[in-house]
């Protein structure tokens, strides 16, 4: 697990089902997890990052789908140039 930020943390209260609590507690007993708070914070952080990554992927896909035929052709040309350049760099 990655280190959490060292800033001041806010206390909150959440209600969780007993099966989720049992699973959390089982994970807390592993060496890499120090507390329920650490585990929940890391899980939420990963979920937030995953959602942000998914949103970025959706926006990127939307952008490429919006390109005109001419823009798609230009993009393809630039991709070929970049691929050839990378090939030359790797072969040096």
C-alpha positions as CSV (number, residue, x, y, z in Angstrom):
1,X,0.0,0.0,0.0
2,X,1.3,3.5,-0.7
3,X,1.9,6.0,2.0
4,X,-1.0,8.3,2.8
5,X,-0.7,12.0,2.9
6,X,0.6,13.4,6.1
7,X,-1.9,16.3,6.3
8,X,-4.6,16.6,8.9
9,X,-7.3,14.0,8.5
10,X,-11.0,14.4,9.2
11,X,-12.9,11.8,11.2
12,X,-16.1,10.5,9.6
13,X,-18.6,7.9,10.5
14,X,-19.8,5.3,8.0
15,X,-22.2,2.4,8.4
16,X,-21.1,-0.9,6.8
17,X,-22.6,-4.3,6.7
18,X,-21.2,-7.0,8.9
19,X,-19.8,-9.0,6.0
20,X,-17.8,-6.0,4.8
21,X,-16.5,-5.4,8.4
22,X,-15.4,-9.1,8.6
23,X,-13.5,-8.8,5.3
24,X,-11.9,-5.5,6.4
25,X,-10.8,-7.0,9.7
26,X,-9.3,-10.0,7.9
27,X,-7.3,-7.7,5.7
28,X,-6.2,-5.5,8.7
29,X,-4.6,-8.6,10.1
30,X,-2.1,-8.7,7.2
31,X,1.3,-7.2,7.6
32,X,0.9,-4.4,5.0
33,X,-2.3,-3.0,6.6
34,X,-2.0,-1.1,9.9
35,X,-5.7,-0.2,10.5
36,X,-9.2,-0.1,9.2
37,X,-8.8,3.6,8.5
38,X,-5.7,3.0,6.3
39,X,-7.4,0.2,4.4
40,X,-10.6,2.2,3.8
41,X,-8.6,5.3,2.8
42,X,-6.5,3.4,0.3
43,X,-9.6,1.6,-1.2
44,X,-11.4,4.9,-1.6
45,X,-8.3,6.6,-3.1
46,X,-7.9,3.7,-5.6
47,X,-11.6,3.9,-6.5
48,X,-11.4,7.6,-7.0
49,X,-8.3,7.3,-9.2
50,X,-10.0,4.5,-11.2
51,X,-13.0,6.6,-11.8
52,X,-10.8,9.5,-12.9
53,X,-8.9,7.2,-15.3
54,X,-12.1,5.9,-16.7
55,X,-13.4,9.4,-17.3
56,X,-10.2,10.3,-19.1
57,X,-10.4,7.2,-21.2
58,X,-14.0,8.1,-22.1
59,X,-13.0,11.7,-23.0
60,X,-10.1,10.4,-25.1
61,X,-12.3,8.0,-27.0
62,X,-14.9,10.7,-27.5
63,X,-12.2,13.0,-29.0
64,X,-10.9,10.4,-31.4
65,X,-14.4,9.4,-32.5
66,X,-15.1,13.1,-33.2
67,X,-12.2,13.5,-35.7
68,X,-13.0,14.2,-39.3
69,X,-11.7,11.8,-42.0
70,X,-8.9,14.3,-42.7
71,X,-7.9,14.5,-39.1
72,X,-8.0,10.7,-38.8
73,X,-5.7,10.5,-41.8
74,X,-3.3,13.0,-40.3
75,X,-3.3,11.2,-37.0
76,X,-2.5,8.0,-38.8
77,X,0.5,9.7,-40.5
78,X,1.8,11.1,-37.3
79,X,1.5,7.6,-35.6
80,X,3.5,6.1,-38.4
81,X,6.2,8.8,-38.1
82,X,6.3,8.3,-34.3
83,X,6.5,4.5,-34.6
84,X,9.4,4.8,-37.1
85,X,11.2,7.3,-34.9
86,X,10.8,5.0,-31.8
87,X,12.1,2.0,-33.9
88,X,15.2,4.0,-34.9
89,X,15.9,5.1,-31.3
90,X,15.5,1.5,-29.9
91,X,17.9,0.2,-32.6
92,X,20.7,2.7,-31.8
